[in-house]
Amino acid sequence: MAQDSQYTEDNIRSLDWKEHIRLRPGMYIGKLGDGSSADDGIYILLKEVIDNCIDEFVMGAGKTIEISIKDKVVKVRDYGRGIPLGKVVDVVSKMNTGGKYDSRAFKKSVGLNGVGTKAVNALSSFFEVQSSRDNQIKTAQFSSGNLESEVGPEETSKRKGTKVTFIPDETIFKNYKYRNEYVERMLKNYVYLNPGLTIVFNGEKFHSENGLKDLLEDNNNVEDMLYPVIHLKGEDIEVAITHSKTQYSEEYHSFVNGQHTTHGGTHQAAFREAIVKTIRDFYGKSYDASDIRKSIISAISIKVMEPVFESQTKTKLGSTDMGGDFPTVRTYINDFVGKYLDNYLHKNAETAEKLQRKIMMAEKERKELSGIRKLARDRAKKASLHNKKLRDCRVHLSDMKNDRRLESALFITEGDSASGSITKSRDVNTQAVFSLKGKPLNSYGMSKKIVYENEEFNLLQAALNIEESIEDLRYNNIIIATDADVDGMHIRLLLITFFLQFFPELIKENHLYILQTPLFRVRNKKETIYCYSDEERQNAINKLSGKPEITRFKGLGEISPDEFRHFIGDDIRLEPIMLDKAMSIEELLSFYMGKNTPDRQKFIINNLKVEVDLIEDKVV
């Protein structure tokens, strides 16, 4: 019989703050990631530092924030009041230390938990904080949260404020890189929410005068809007509303105290409810809520005293109270929208007329679809019992309490061999596979009816769980995994067309990616290197010297499951699909998928990248 293991005081170990953050980073910054997704940890680190600068701006100290990211070194400088010099080290290295526990100073602040910069410090291989105030400056340097040096206070002529420099730790964030598109989107949100603030990022200025109105107009082509943006502002609330001519589903951008609540919460639910109630009352008709909200594009920002969020990364508001003398969040939003949206519609008859026509069209379409929807749902239910197309995973985006929910992914593959390789090598907890049987239908110019009539699209929609709203999306990452040949490219284009036509907000919200797979394998007896470009292949040949064996992969099916594991695991390379706001979705689809063949041919010829035939290099 095995000896009883002793359970004594020696078994109980108390981690200090740094160790805890480094051992369980997900508790503090969500997922780690490599920078290919907007919610990856490296962006949360940046955000935590900027949040402190924003709080200074809100308090009336410092109108400019300067940010630079170069060779993985991140620098953030504000011109606020500067951290009190005697507390510079404590503020970035002692838990529950900060200036935001005094509600008088920071009544409607974001970073209320005193964890933000400590997490950045602990997860950075290099972290430096420099504070200047009262003509004096103090600098402290850390490595992995450990204090390395402390200089000052000493005399300075530098303007007051705080400068933070950090390098995310590469032992924690593997193969990461900051994508400017994601950083810029984050910075734009900051300036929309803080009119008058200027952020300079790598020399480029971001500034907004019209707040949430600018947000909607900058993220959408104005020609896609049914009517000009309705922009309403109150003391602790701001909303912007329009409807799209092209997209089917609802789109909300919601914020609390400057925090982008990407998963909504009590304020977003109240906003949706308030819009429906106000519009029903205005027209005196009990329109269906889904018809009123269909195609809506909107934004809401509220300020709440001491907000309660449902997770450390603050993506969903849990508070029901506004704080102070205000009523509940729900009552406050209902009262504001009820009064000011109603006033706007009374004063703007043309907008009111267009909106009512849109609601009536949505109602007509919903009734036409109801019969076919039921048939399609029944079909999908039967298929899902023995759905050979979907091999599901265990963790989904809707599992709010699971740390790995943001890693959930659906690979859309073509053919049995590629599906087989991915299925055998995937992580069954977070990676699901959906198999296409050949080329999907070109859905350009078709109505939503086709999604229900086409079995493949209907099953894909059911697998993603996006029929009613993308709020119910089951996977954070939708990854198109096709061969890098002409057929594979065509399938990619057809799938992107499907998402653009019916679910463009999946692309706007950065859920859609292309899987990058290696083109070559270069190896000798000691080492194997996978190469994603000809340049990488050349570097690998030089590195391995002699005459290494070179294999050219022509399709995903040629890559064995054992090898595939490398390409969809920690080292996965994803290319995000992004929308060009300068072109309306209608124009985009019509150019790539419409009947303008000569224009398209000319475009392809002018932009063609010729792939050199590598036979001459004795590719095996």
Secondary structure as GFF3:
##gff-version 3
##sequence-region A 1 620
A	DSSP	three_ten_helix	9	11	.	.	.	ID=ss1
A	DSSP	alpha_helix	17	23	.	.	.	ID=ss2
A	DSSP	alpha_helix	26	29	.	.	.	ID=ss3
A	DSSP	alpha_helix	41	58	.	.	.	ID=ss4
A	DSSP	beta_strand	64	70	.	.	.	ID=ss5
A	DSSP	beta_strand	73	78	.	.	.	ID=ss6
A	DSSP	three_ten_helix	85	87	.	.	.	ID=ss7
A	DSSP	alpha_helix	88	93	.	.	.	ID=ss8
A	DSSP	alpha_helix	116	122	.	.	.	ID=ss9
A	DSSP	beta_strand	124	133	.	.	.	ID=ss10
A	DSSP	beta_strand	136	143	.	.	.	ID=ss11
A	DSSP	beta_strand	146	155	.	.	.	ID=ss12
A	DSSP	beta_strand	161	168	.	.	.	ID=ss13
A	DSSP	alpha_helix	180	193	.	.	.	ID=ss14
A	DSSP	beta_strand	198	201	.	.	.	ID=ss15
A	DSSP	beta_strand	204	207	.	.	.	ID=ss16
A	DSSP	alpha_helix	212	219	.	.	.	ID=ss17
A	DSSP	three_ten_helix	222	224	.	.	.	ID=ss18
A	DSSP	beta_strand	230	233	.	.	.	ID=ss19
A	DSSP	beta_strand	237	243	.	.	.	ID=ss20
A	DSSP	beta_strand	251	256	.	.	.	ID=ss21
A	DSSP	beta_strand	259	260	.	.	.	ID=ss22
A	DSSP	alpha_helix	266	283	.	.	.	ID=ss23
A	DSSP	alpha_helix	289	293	.	.	.	ID=ss24
A	DSSP	beta_strand	296	302	.	.	.	ID=ss25
A	DSSP	alpha_helix	329	347	.	.	.	ID=ss26
A	DSSP	alpha_helix	349	385	.	.	.	ID=ss27
A	DSSP	beta_strand	390	391	.	.	.	ID=ss28
A	DSSP	three_ten_helix	405	407	.	.	.	ID=ss29
A	DSSP	beta_strand	409	414	.	.	.	ID=ss30
A	DSSP	alpha_helix	416	425	.	.	.	ID=ss31
A	DSSP	beta_strand	431	436	.	.	.	ID=ss32
A	DSSP	alpha_helix	449	453	.	.	.	ID=ss33
A	DSSP	alpha_helix	455	464	.	.	.	ID=ss34
A	DSSP	three_ten_helix	470	472	.	.	.	ID=ss35
A	DSSP	beta_strand	477	481	.	.	.	ID=ss36
A	DSSP	alpha_helix	486	502	.	.	.	ID=ss37
A	DSSP	alpha_helix	504	508	.	.	.	ID=ss38
A	DSSP	beta_strand	512	516	.	.	.	ID=ss39
A	DSSP	beta_strand	520	523	.	.	.	ID=ss40
A	DSSP	beta_strand	528	531	.	.	.	ID=ss41
A	DSSP	alpha_helix	534	544	.	.	.	ID=ss42
A	DSSP	beta_strand	549	552	.	.	.	ID=ss43
A	DSSP	three_ten_helix	556	558	.	.	.	ID=ss44
A	DSSP	alpha_helix	561	567	.	.	.	ID=ss45
A	DSSP	beta_strand	573	576	.	.	.	ID=ss46
A	DSSP	alpha_helix	585	593	.	.	.	ID=ss47
A	DSSP	alpha_helix	597	606	.	.	.	ID=ss48
A	DSSP	three_ten_helix	614	617	.	.	.	ID=ss49
###
